């Protein structure tokens, strides 16, 4: 549905990084194996977000944002073939760490990707 780099404060804090490589996908389009530990936090929207981390190593796998229906946010680092990650742009650049320079020609959006709008929970 969308792939890119997120610069929001929640991603920066959760991942100790100035941005995170992620992709949005409908829940029915992806399968996970192994067990996860779940943590409930409040996302940038003010709504609950359930973060799933590997039970064995603690790596972040995906987040279920309650602001979206049937869509999850997966970290690109979870892909079996990282080369399959093809970023389309940068999200939440309004929250970008000013020490982090964006040096590519990808689209930059102040907030979320427009592709999410049809999936906003009512």
Backbone bond lengths (Angstrom), bond angles and torsions (degrees), N, CA, C in turn:
res aa  C-N    CA-C-N  psi(-1)  N-CA   C-N-CA  omega(-1)  CA-C   N-CA-C  phi
1 X - - - 1.447 - - 1.526 111.38 -
2 X 1.330 115.99 -42.64 1.460 121.16 178.44 1.523 108.36 -163.79
3 X 1.310 116.51 145.51 1.472 120.61 172.99 1.518 108.20 -139.48
4 X 1.303 115.88 141.73 1.453 119.10 -179.36 1.514 112.41 -179.55
5 X 1.320 113.81 -166.37 1.456 122.33 -179.24 1.520 108.59 -110.66
6 X 1.324 117.23 126.21 1.455 121.84 -179.37 1.527 109.38 -101.68
7 X 1.329 115.15 131.12 1.461 121.79 -179.01 1.530 111.84 -111.81
8 X 1.336 118.31 16.93 1.464 120.41 -177.36 1.533 110.52 -69.75
9 X 1.339 115.44 157.24 1.461 120.68 -178.99 1.523 112.09 -62.22
10 X 1.344 116.89 -36.32 1.468 119.73 -179.17 1.528 110.84 -63.30
11 X 1.337 117.62 -44.48 1.474 120.62 178.48 1.523 110.89 -66.42
12 X 1.316 116.63 -40.39 1.469 119.87 178.91 1.523 110.18 -59.55
13 X 1.308 116.30 -46.46 1.465 120.97 -177.10 1.523 112.13 -69.21
14 X 1.342 116.94 -47.74 1.464 121.07 -177.40 1.515 112.88 -63.61
15 X 1.331 116.90 -30.61 1.459 120.01 -172.87 1.530 113.85 -114.87
16 X 1.329 116.86 5.34 1.474 121.73 179.80 1.519 111.49 48.22
17 X 1.333 115.23 49.94 1.451 121.82 -175.05 1.529 109.24 -148.65
18 X 1.339 118.47 150.79 1.461 119.24 178.44 1.528 113.62 -68.85
19 X 1.337 116.96 -22.03 1.464 120.72 174.66 1.523 108.71 -158.41
20 X 1.324 115.13 166.80 1.460 121.23 -177.94 1.523 109.48 -130.50
21 X 1.321 116.71 136.75 1.462 122.60 174.47 1.522 107.51 -83.29
22 X 1.336 116.44 122.32 1.462 119.18 -176.34 1.515 111.23 -144.77
23 X 1.315 114.50 167.56 1.459 120.16 172.62 1.512 109.27 -142.53
24 X 1.318 115.30 149.06 1.458 122.99 177.75 1.518 107.99 -100.52
25 X 1.318 115.49 136.88 1.458 119.50 -178.87 1.528 108.77 -150.21
26 X 1.321 116.58 148.24 1.462 120.16 174.98 1.525 108.51 -69.80
27 X 1.325 116.02 140.22 1.463 122.11 -176.72 1.524 112.08 -53.07
28 X 1.325 116.69 -39.16 1.470 120.28 -175.90 1.530 112.62 -71.54
29 X 1.323 118.14 -11.12 1.469 121.93 -175.82 1.525 114.03 -94.17
30 X 1.333 118.29 2.14 1.459 119.71 -175.23 1.520 110.34 -141.70
31 X 1.312 115.58 147.63 1.470 121.98 177.05 1.522 108.77 -121.49
32 X 1.309 115.65 142.70 1.459 122.15 175.74 1.519 108.10 -121.10
33 X 1.319 115.98 148.82 1.461 120.08 173.55 1.526 107.59 -120.17
34 X 1.305 116.27 156.62 1.458 120.65 -178.61 1.520 111.27 90.93
35 X 1.313 114.68 170.64 1.457 120.84 -177.53 1.519 110.29 -100.89
36 X 1.333 114.13 147.09 1.453 119.15 178.10 1.522 110.50 -121.99
37 X 1.306 115.14 154.56 1.458 122.76 169.21 1.516 105.98 -99.57
38 X 1.313 116.91 139.44 1.462 121.22 -176.31 1.519 110.67 -111.96
39 X 1.326 114.34 140.77 1.451 121.41 178.32 1.524 108.17 -130.98
40 X 1.306 116.25 134.39 1.460 121.07 178.71 1.524 108.62 -99.17
41 X 1.328 115.62 126.79 1.458 121.22 176.57 1.524 107.77 -136.91
42 X 1.302 116.52 168.83 1.458 121.18 176.55 1.524 107.17 -97.53
43 X 1.340 116.44 124.36 1.459 121.87 -179.01 1.516 111.75 -83.17
44 X 1.307 115.36 -178.74 1.454 121.81 -179.06 1.517 113.82 -60.95
45 X 1.331 116.91 -22.46 1.473 120.99 179.11 1.516 112.13 -78.69
46 X 1.347 116.25 -12.32 1.459 120.19 -174.26 1.511 112.26 90.89
47 X 1.341 116.33 -3.76 1.465 120.80 179.14 1.530 109.87 -101.50
48 X 1.337 114.63 162.99 1.455 121.18 -178.32 1.523 111.72 -64.33
49 X 1.308 114.54 146.48 1.455 122.46 175.70 1.530 106.23 -135.44
50 X 1.320 116.08 127.53 1.462 120.58 178.93 1.524 107.46 -100.10
51 X 1.307 115.76 115.24 1.461 120.95 179.67 1.519 108.89 -95.36
52 X 1.325 115.41 132.03 1.466 121.88 179.24 1.526 108.24 -108.92
53 X 1.331 115.36 124.68 1.461 121.80 178.79 1.524 109.02 -123.02
54 X 1.318 115.82 149.74 1.458 121.00 178.30 1.525 109.04 -58.76
55 X 1.330 115.73 130.79 1.457 120.38 -179.04 1.525 111.68 -68.41
56 X 1.331 117.40 -26.35 1.461 120.48 -177.84 1.526 113.32 -83.97
57 X 1.335 117.25 -47.12 1.469 119.88 -173.07 1.522 114.20 -112.04
58 X 1.331 117.70 -14.40 1.457 120.79 178.74 1.511 115.24 86.14
59 X 1.344 117.89 -0.96 1.464 120.04 179.12 1.529 110.76 -62.75
60 X 1.332 115.79 140.69 1.461 121.02 175.83 1.526 108.69 -68.86
61 X 1.329 117.32 134.13 1.459 122.48 -178.77 1.530 110.15 -110.28
62 X 1.332 116.99 -58.57 1.456 120.04 178.82 1.516 110.26 -156.83
63 X 1.310 115.22 165.87 1.459 122.12 177.59 1.519 109.00 -127.01
64 X 1.309 114.12 138.19 1.460 122.44 176.41 1.527 106.18 -104.45
65 X 1.329 116.22 103.32 1.462 121.66 -177.48 1.518 108.95 -87.67
66 X 1.306 117.05 119.98 1.460 120.77 -177.88 1.525 111.81 -69.36
67 X 1.327 117.23 -10.32 1.458 120.31 176.20 1.533 110.89 -77.26
68 X 1.332 116.87 -13.49 1.469 122.24 -179.42 1.523 110.74 -116.30
69 X 1.319 116.85 141.94 1.460 121.91 175.28 1.522 109.50 -93.65
70 X 1.320 116.90 125.39 1.470 123.03 171.25 1.523 114.69 61.76
71 X 1.324 117.99 21.22 1.460 121.92 179.05 1.524 107.87 -127.40
72 X 1.323 116.65 137.07 1.457 121.13 175.06 1.524 109.22 -120.95
73 X 1.308 114.38 160.59 1.459 122.02 178.23 1.522 107.12 -110.21
74 X 1.322 116.11 117.25 1.460 121.90 -179.66 1.519 110.05 -107.77
75 X 1.308 115.91 145.41 1.452 119.79 175.45 1.525 108.94 -82.15
76 X 1.310 116.21 136.48 1.466 120.67 -177.52 1.520 111.69 -61.86
77 X 1.317 117.33 -24.80 1.466 120.71 179.50 1.529 112.21 -65.48
78 X 1.344 117.57 -12.87 1.464 120.85 179.86 1.524 112.67 -84.05
79 X 1.311 117.47 -10.79 1.460 120.61 -177.52 1.528 111.61 -67.51
80 X 1.322 116.03 139.20 1.457 119.95 175.48 1.524 111.08 -64.53
81 X 1.336 116.19 -32.11 1.463 121.94 177.10 1.530 108.02 -121.36
82 X 1.326 117.68 92.11 1.468 120.13 -178.07 1.527 113.51 -56.65
83 X 1.328 116.92 -25.10 1.470 120.08 179.51 1.528 111.87 -67.32
84 X 1.333 117.33 -13.73 1.463 120.86 176.61 1.521 112.47 -74.04
85 X 1.325 117.49 -14.80 1.467 121.34 179.69 1.525 109.04 -73.87
86 X 1.314 115.57 116.96 1.468 122.82 -179.73 1.535 107.88 -122.49
87 X 1.331 117.68 92.55 1.463 119.70 -176.03 1.527 112.67 -66.06
88 X 1.328 114.50 140.16 1.464 121.55 178.53 1.521 111.98 -98.22
89 X 1.324 116.66 -24.81 1.452 118.43 -177.00 1.510 113.29 -179.97
90 X 1.320 114.09 -170.26 1.463 123.57 179.54 1.522 108.31 -116.48
91 X 1.341 116.14 133.03 1.464 122.70 -179.66 1.516 110.52 -108.06
92 X 1.288 115.86 154.86 1.463 122.97 175.38 1.529 111.92 52.00
93 X 1.335 116.29 40.90 1.469 118.91 177.91 1.532 111.29 -65.71
94 X 1.320 117.27 -14.60 1.470 120.26 174.73 1.531 110.44 -64.65
95 X 1.336 117.69 -20.17 1.466 122.98 178.59 1.524 112.14 -104.96
96 X 1.313 116.64 6.31 1.466 120.84 -175.64 1.529 110.77 -57.43
97 X 1.330 115.35 138.64 1.456 121.87 173.12 1.528 107.04 -63.70
98 X 1.318 118.90 120.63 1.464 120.30 -175.76 1.526 113.84 -61.82
99 X 1.313 117.52 -17.04 1.473 120.56 177.62 1.523 111.81 -80.80
100 X 1.342 116.76 -10.65 1.460 122.03 -177.37 1.523 109.18 -100.28
101 X 1.314 115.84 116.19 1.466 120.57 179.78 1.526 110.52 -92.12
102 X 1.313 116.00 138.05 1.460 121.36 174.21 1.523 106.58 -96.77
103 X 1.321 115.86 116.37 1.471 121.07 -174.67 1.517 112.97 -117.89
104 X 1.326 116.73 35.40 1.459 119.17 176.63 1.529 108.64 -127.90
105 X 1.300 115.98 176.95 1.464 120.98 -177.88 1.526 112.78 -100.13
106 X 1.329 117.74 15.17 1.457 120.91 -179.32 1.529 110.17 -70.64
107 X 1.333 114.77 152.12 1.459 120.95 178.76 1.527 110.39 -59.65
108 X 1.314 116.54 142.42 1.458 122.16 177.27 1.519 109.05 -118.51
109 X 1.338 115.21 130.59 1.465 120.64 179.43 1.521 108.85 -122.18
110 X 1.315 116.69 137.82 1.458 121.49 -179.70 1.525 111.45 -65.13
111 X 1.329 117.55 -29.26 1.456 122.52 -176.84 1.513 111.56 -130.05
112 X 1.338 116.24 -142.19 1.469 120.57 -176.58 1.524 111.83 -76.11
113 X 1.346 115.89 163.49 1.462 118.52 177.68 1.525 110.72 -71.01
114 X 1.297 116.51 144.85 1.467 121.21 -179.89 1.536 110.67 -63.44
115 X 1.324 117.82 -24.60 1.465 121.22 179.44 1.526 112.12 -60.65
116 X 1.327 117.92 -20.00 1.464 121.95 -178.81 1.531 112.42 -78.93
117 X 1.305 117.61 -22.97 1.463 121.32 -170.86 1.529 114.77 -54.01
118 X 1.350 119.72 -42.56 1.471 118.43 179.83 1.532 113.30 -66.81
119 X 1.330 117.15 -14.14 1.458 120.50 -175.62 1.532 113.13 -105.16
120 X 1.317 117.11 6.64 1.458 119.04 179.09 1.512 109.85 -63.19
121 X 1.321 115.54 131.15 1.472 120.72 179.01 1.520 109.53 -66.84
122 X 1.302 114.96 143.32 1.460 119.53 -178.36 1.501 111.22 -95.19
